[in-house]
Amino acid sequence: MSTVTAKEIFSLRKHGQYKDAYDAARLLYATDKSQYASSTMFWAAVDMLKMKVREGRMYEAQKIFLALQRLSGVLVDERDRICDALDKCDMLIHGDNANHVSKNNDPKHLRLGVWGENLAAAFLRDKGYVILERNWHSGHRDIDIIAQDGEWIVFVEVKTRNNRNFADPLSAIDHNKQRNLLRAMNHYIKNRKLENPCRLDVITIVGTPDSGQPEIEHIEHCSISR
């Protein structure tokens, strides 16, 4: 999908094409962080969250809700509407009507993945990294975490597994994944006009939220096959 304007995204939302509007808003927001584009991203994400709740995909809705909370911090022109929308989204996810579907309909790998990304972000902060972005999107490609370590801009891929019975988490970063990461990184560097040195790190996590202390490995300066 090519980048469309905020006005066109509004039209998609008006006609109930919420998925198309959300995908288009992500493309727009990847290159434009203005108040107008940020507001467009916020309201398209609200629509998508509601759709996920209707489908019973509560953990995906929760992930969108976390993104909405982060995004709301930069929206200064419509605070009352933003706060009201967040309150309604919170009720949709955590209210009594949502509780009976949240555990049964959420794919376990999504719950595990979000837990792992949150753990990785906290791990990096403890090491002194500054988190710049989370779940940054370039079209259908994404980067889990973008952080700063001194002068370095660090692109972080997080891989989480509940055990090592089938494969090491690192083995999931195959050639196709590396190629998509490289393209997303190049897009971010070009879009931000970065002159800092950049690198790719990988954080692997083995464990579950209920299994006690997880195994965390931080691999710096990973090479990418071109």
Protein Blocks (a to p, Z undefined) as FASTA:
>chain_A
ZZddfklmmmmmmnopamlmmmmmmmmmmmoccfklmmmmmmmmmmmmmmmmmnopaklm
mmmmmmmmmmmmmmmklmmlmmmmmmmmmmmmmmmklmmmmmmmmcfklmmmmmmmmmmm
mmmmmnopacfbghiaehjbccfbacdehjbccdddddddfbfklbcfklmmcfklmmmm
mmmmmmmmmmnopabdcdddddddeddfknopadddddehiacdZZ
